[in-house]
Amino acid sequence: MEIFQKIGETARELTDKAKEVTRRSGEFLEATRLKIELSRLEKELENNYLSLGELVYRRFSGEEGLDGEIERLCQSTRGIRADMLSIQEQIDRLQPKPLICPQCKVELPAGGKFCSYCGNLVAAEKTAGAE
């Protein structure tokens, strides 16, 4: 009977690990999708900046009636920047940036309280920055 209990425990552990892998794969795919969207928005933002520059120059050169189009592009640019910030926040939640030692600037492994390079206590600083 004990062997069946061990088999059952092993099967539960494998199921839990498979669920974790599935969850992480889903997070990775979502982060990748968000990065592609962020890249698309960056290109759109660049196009807006180029168009704004051209319109401002044309207005500077004496062309009239461009204010409405300049205003529309400025509003569009503001929206794109807000969308980009929102997407970056989502990416950061899915893939948090690694902790960096404030003293020696070395990237630290997850879960450490002290820098493995210089010995600086970093756990207290991490929680202080999160408040």
LUMMI-490939 format. One record per residue: x, y, z of N, C-alpha, C in turn; residue in three letters; chain; residue number from 1. Coordinates in steps of 0.05 Angstrom, whole numbers, m for minus. Layout:
GUNU;X;Y;Z;X;Y;Z;X;Y;Z;ALA;A;NUM;
...
//
This chain:
GUNU;16;m24;0;0;0;0;17;25;0;MET;A;1;
GUNU;40;24;13;58;47;15;68;55;m13;GLU;A;2;
GUNU;73;36;m30;82;42;m57;61;58;m73;ILE;A;3;
GUNU;35;52;m68;14;66;m82;12;95;m72;PHE;A;4;
GUNU;17;99;m46;17;126;m35;40;142;m47;GLN;A;5;
GUNU;64;130;m50;86;144;m62;81;151;m91;LYS;A;6;
GUNU;69;132;m105;62;137;m133;42;160;m135;ILE;A;7;
GUNU;22;160;m117;2;181;m116;15;208;m110;GLY;A;8;
GUNU;33;209;m90;47;234;m83;64;244;m107;GLU;A;9;
GUNU;78;225;m120;95;233;m143;77;244;m165;THR;A;10;
GUNU;54;231;m170;36;240;m191;26;268;m184;ALA;A;11;
GUNU;19;274;m159;10;301;m151;32;321;m155;ARG;A;12;
GUNU;57;314;m147;79;332;m151;84;338;m180;GLU;A;13;
GUNU;82;318;m197;86;322;m226;63;340;m237;LEU;A;14;
GUNU;39;335;m228;16;352;m236;21;381;m228;THR;A;15;
GUNU;30;385;m204;35;412;m194;57;426;m211;ASP;A;16;
GUNU;78;410;m216;100;422;m233;91;428;m261;LYS;A;17;
GUNU;74;410;m272;64;415;m299;46;440;m300;ALA;A;18;
GUNU;30;444;m279;14;468;m277;31;493;m275;LYS;A;19;
GUNU;53;491;m260;71;514;m257;84;520;m284;GLU;A;20;
GUNU;93;500;m298;105;504;m325;85;516;m344;VAL;A;21;
GUNU;61;507;m343;40;518;m360;35;547;m353;THR;A;22;
GUNU;34;554;m327;29;581;m319;52;599;m328;ARG;A;23;
GUNU;76;590;m324;100;606;m333;101;609;m363;ARG;A;24;
GUNU;94;588;m377;93;590;m407;73;611;m415;SER;A;25;
GUNU;50;610;m402;29;630;m409;38;658;m403;GLY;A;26;
GUNU;52;662;m381;63;688;m374;84;697;m394;GLU;A;27;
GUNU;101;678;m403;121;685;m423;108;693;m449;PHE;A;28;
GUNU;88;678;m458;75;684;m483;61;711;m481;LEU;A;29;
GUNU;48;717;m458;35;743;m454;55;766;m455;GLU;A;30;
GUNU;78;762;m441;98;782;m441;109;787;m470;ALA;A;31;
GUNU;112;766;m485;122;768;m512;101;783;m529;THR;A;32;
GUNU;76;777;m526;55;791;m540;55;821;m533;ARG;A;33;
GUNU;58;827;m507;59;855;m498;83;869;m510;LEU;A;34;
GUNU;106;856;m511;130;868;m523;127;874;m552;LYS;A;35;
GUNU;113;857;m566;108;862;m595;89;886;m597;ILE;A;36;
GUNU;69;888;m580;51;911;m581;66;937;m574;GLU;A;37;
GUNU;84;935;m554;100;958;m546;117;967;m570;LEU;A;38;
GUNU;129;949;m584;145;955;m607;129;969;m629;SER;A;39;
GUNU;105;959;m633;87;972;m653;80;1000;m645;ARG;A;40;
GUNU;74;1004;m619;68;1031;m609;93;1050;m611;LEU;A;41;
GUNU;116;1039;m607;141;1056;m609;144;1066;m638;GLU;A;42;
GUNU;138;1049;m657;139;1057;m686;118;1078;m692;LYS;A;43;
GUNU;94;1074;m681;73;1093;m685;80;1120;m673;GLU;A;44;
GUNU;92;1119;m649;101;1144;m635;122;1158;m652;LEU;A;45;
GUNU;141;1143;m663;162;1155;m680;150;1168;m704;GLU;A;46;
GUNU;130;1155;m716;117;1167;m740;102;1192;m732;ASN;A;47;
GUNU;89;1193;m709;76;1217;m699;96;1240;m696;ASN;A;48;
GUNU;119;1234;m684;139;1254;m680;149;1266;m707;TYR;A;49;
GUNU;153;1248;m726;162;1257;m752;141;1274;m766;LEU;A;50;
GUNU;116;1266;m764;94;1281;m776;91;1308;m762;SER;A;51;
GUNU;93;1308;m735;92;1333;m721;114;1352;m729;LEU;A;52;
GUNU;138;1342;m731;160;1359;m739;156;1371;m767;GLY;A;53;
GUNU;145;1355;m785;140;1366;m812;118;1387;m811;GLU;A;54;
GUNU;97;1382;m796;75;1402;m794;84;1428;m781;LEU;A;55;
GUNU;100;1426;m760;110;1450;m747;128;1465;m765;VAL;A;56;
GUNU;144;1452;m780;161;1466;m799;145;1479;m821;TYR;A;57;
GUNU;125;1465;m831;108;1477;m852;93;1502;m841;ARG;A;58;
GUNU;84;1500;m815;72;1524;m803;92;1546;m800;ARG;A;59;
GUNU;116;1540;m792;138;1559;m789;144;1573;m816;PHE;A;60;
GUNU;141;1557;m838;147;1567;m865;124;1584;m876;SER;A;61;
GUNU;102;1587;m860;81;1605;m869;55;1591;m877;GLY;A;62;
GUNU;55;1565;m878;30;1551;m886;9;1553;m863;GLU;A;63;
GUNU;m15;1558;m870;m36;1562;m850;m55;1538;m850;GLU;A;64;
GUNU;m71;1537;m829;m91;1516;m826;m81;1489;m817;GLY;A;65;
GUNU;m58;1489;m804;m46;1464;m795;m51;1459;m765;LEU;A;66;
GUNU;m61;1478;m751;m64;1476;m722;m81;1452;m713;ASP;A;67;
GUNU;m103;1447;m728;m120;1424;m721;m106;1398;m723;GLY;A;68;
GUNU;m91;1395;m745;m76;1370;m749;m54;1367;m728;GLU;A;69;
GUNU;m41;1389;m721;m20;1388;m700;m32;1380;m674;ILE;A;70;
GUNU;m55;1391;m667;m69;1384;m642;m77;1355;m642;GLU;A;71;
GUNU;m88;1345;m664;m96;1317;m666;m72;1298;m662;ARG;A;72;
GUNU;m49;1305;m674;m25;1288;m671;m14;1289;m642;LEU;A;73;
GUNU;m16;1313;m630;m7;1315;m602;m24;1298;m584;CYS;A;74;
GUNU;m50;1299;m588;m68;1282;m571;m63;1253;m576;GLN;A;75;
GUNU;m59;1245;m601;m53;1217;m608;m27;1209;m594;SER;A;76;
GUNU;m7;1226;m595;19;1220;m583;16;1216;m553;THR;A;77;
GUNU;0;1233;m540;m4;1230;m511;m17;1203;m505;ARG;A;78;
GUNU;m37;1195;m521;m50;1169;m517;m31;1146;m521;GLY;A;79;
GUNU;m14;1148;m542;5;1126;m547;24;1124;m524;ILE;A;80;
GUNU;34;1146;m513;53;1145;m491;40;1133;m466;ARG;A;81;
GUNU;15;1139;m461;0;1128;m438;m3;1097;m442;ALA;A;82;
GUNU;m10;1089;m467;m13;1060;m473;14;1046;m469;ASP;A;83;
GUNU;36;1059;m478;62;1046;m475;69;1043;m445;MET;A;84;
GUNU;63;1063;m429;69;1061;m400;53;1038;m388;LEU;A;85;
GUNU;28;1036;m395;11;1014;m385;21;987;m393;SER;A;86;
GUNU;29;984;m418;40;959;m427;66;952;m413;ILE;A;87;
GUNU;83;972;m409;109;967;m396;104;958;m367;GLN;A;88;
GUNU;84;969;m354;77;961;m326;67;932;m326;GLU;A;89;
GUNU;51;924;m346;42;896;m348;66;877;m352;GLN;A;90;
GUNU;84;885;m369;108;869;m374;124;866;m348;ILE;A;91;
GUNU;128;888;m334;143;887;m309;130;869;m288;ASP;A;92;
GUNU;103;868;m288;89;850;m269;94;821;m277;ARG;A;93;
GUNU;94;815;m303;98;788;m312;127;779;m310;LEU;A;94;
GUNU;145;798;m315;174;791;m314;188;813;m298;GLN;A;95;
GUNU;187;810;m271;200;831;m254;230;833;m260;PRO;A;96;
GUNU;240;857;m258;268;862;m262;284;850;m239;LYS;A;97;
GUNU;308;840;m244;324;829;m221;333;851;m202;PRO;A;98;
GUNU;336;843;m178;346;862;m157;375;868;m163;LEU;A;99;
GUNU;382;894;m161;410;903;m165;420;914;m138;ILE;A;100;
GUNU;444;906;m131;457;916;m106;462;946;m110;CYS;A;101;
GUNU;451;963;m91;455;992;m94;484;1000;m90;PRO;A;102;
GUNU;500;983;m77;528;991;m71;546;984;m94;GLN;A;103;
GUNU;545;959;m104;565;951;m125;552;947;m152;CYS;A;104;
GUNU;526;950;m154;510;948;m179;511;921;m192;LYS;A;105;
GUNU;515;899;m176;515;872;m187;487;861;m185;VAL;A;106;
GUNU;478;847;m206;452;834;m206;452;812;m186;GLU;A;107;
GUNU;431;811;m169;430;791;m147;410;769;m154;LEU;A;108;
GUNU;416;745;m143;397;723;m147;371;728;m131;PRO;A;109;
GUNU;350;716;m140;324;720;m127;325;709;m98;ALA;A;110;
GUNU;312;723;m80;310;714;m53;333;719;m34;GLY;A;111;
GUNU;354;731;m44;377;737;m27;372;761;m9;GLY;A;112;
GUNU;384;761;14;383;784;32;409;801;31;LYS;A;113;
GUNU;430;788;23;456;801;22;468;798;m7;PHE;A;114;
GUNU;483;818;m15;496;817;m41;518;796;m40;CYS;A;115;
GUNU;518;778;m59;538;757;m59;566;767;m68;SER;A;116;
GUNU;567;792;m77;593;803;m86;606;820;m64;TYR;A;117;
GUNU;590;839;m52;602;857;m33;592;853;m4;CYS;A;118;
GUNU;571;836;m1;561;830;26;541;851;36;GLY;A;119;
GUNU;534;871;21;515;892;29;487;879;34;ASN;A;120;
GUNU;474;888;56;447;879;62;428;893;42;LEU;A;121;
GUNU;413;877;26;396;889;5;367;883;10;VAL;A;122;
GUNU;360;864;26;332;857;31;317;880;43;ALA;A;123;
GUNU;329;894;62;315;916;76;310;939;56;ALA;A;124;
GUNU;329;943;37;326;965;17;305;958;m3;GLU;A;125;
GUNU;302;932;m9;281;923;m28;254;929;m16;LYS;A;126;
GUNU;249;922;9;223;926;21;218;956;26;THR;A;127;
GUNU;239;971;32;236;1000;36;228;1013;10;ALA;A;128;
GUNU;238;1004;m13;232;1015;m39;204;1007;m48;GLY;A;129;
GUNU;193;985;m38;167;976;m46;145;991;m32;ALA;A;130;
GUNU;150;1005;m10;129;1018;5;120;1043;m7;GLU;A;131;
//
